[in-house]
Amino acid sequence: MSETVGGVPLCSTASMASSTSNEAAPRAGRPWREADQSDGRRALLVRTEAGRAMTEQVHRFRRSVFAEAMEEWPEADRAEFARLLTRFVDALGSRPPR
């Protein structure tokens, strides 16, 4: 017989723990893993509606911080900053994982 904590069963194997937490995650509003249909070796992280809303809130906040910091910058400087920041992010994204 399996013990539970907060209604979630305690598991004795890594496979059972992974399966149980993945089933409970959406109910708790947390992201969960889903198999990538195009590549069986990969798993996709799926966000809940609350997770998507939080991501959008973070993006809005980040944009407002950038806008406030650059509010007195000439448009040409803003455009140059955007170009360089995009170049930086692209270079960062193309590096192999550590």
N, C-alpha and C positions, 0 to 999 in steps of 0.2 A: 504494500500500500504506500502510495506517495504522499509525503507531507506537502502542505501548501503554505505560501506566505502571501498574504493579500489576495488569496484566491488563485495565485499562480503556482502550479506544482513545482516543487523542487525536483531537480533532475539529477540523475546519477551519471549520465554520459554526456560528452561534448555534443554529440549529434542531437540527443534529446533536448539539451539546453538551448542549442541554436534554434531548433524547430519550435520549442515552446516560446522563446522570446520573440521569434519572428511572428508567431501567431498572436501574441499579446500586444505587440508594438502598435499596430493600427488602433486597437481599442484604447490604448493609453495616449494616443495622439503623437506617438513617436514614429520616425521613419522606419521602414522595413526593407529587407532585401528581396529582390525578385530576380529570377533567372533572366539573363540576356538571351532573347530568342535568336539573335544573329551570331552569338558566340557563347557556347555552353560553358566555357571556362570562366566567364565573367558573371558578376552579379551587379545588378543596378540597385541604387538606393532610391527608394520611392518616398516622397514626402507626402504628408497629409495636407489637407486644405489649410489647417492651422500653420503647418510648416511653410507652405507657399506664401501665406499672408505675412508670416514673420520675415521671410526672405525679402519680400517687397518692402516691408517697413524698414529693414536694414538698408536696402538700396536707396530708398527715399531719404533716409537720414544721411547716408554717405554723400549723396548728391547735394543735399542742403549744406553740408559742411564744406564741400569743395566750392560751391557757389558763393558762400559767405566769405571764405578765405580769398577768393579771386574777384570779389565784387568791384574792386577799383582797378583791376587789370584791364589794359586795352584789349580789344577783341583779338588782335593779332597775337598777343601773348597767350591768351586763352587757347587759341587754335594751335599754337606751337606746343603748349603744355599737353593738350589732348593728343596731338600727334606723337610726342615723345612718350607719354604714358602708355599709349596703345602699343608702341614699339616695344617698350619694356615688358608689358604683360605678355605680348606675343612671344618674345624671347624667353621669358620665364616659363611659359606653357610648353615650349618646344624642347625643353631640357628633359633628359630621362629622369625618372624618379630616383631618389636616393635610397 
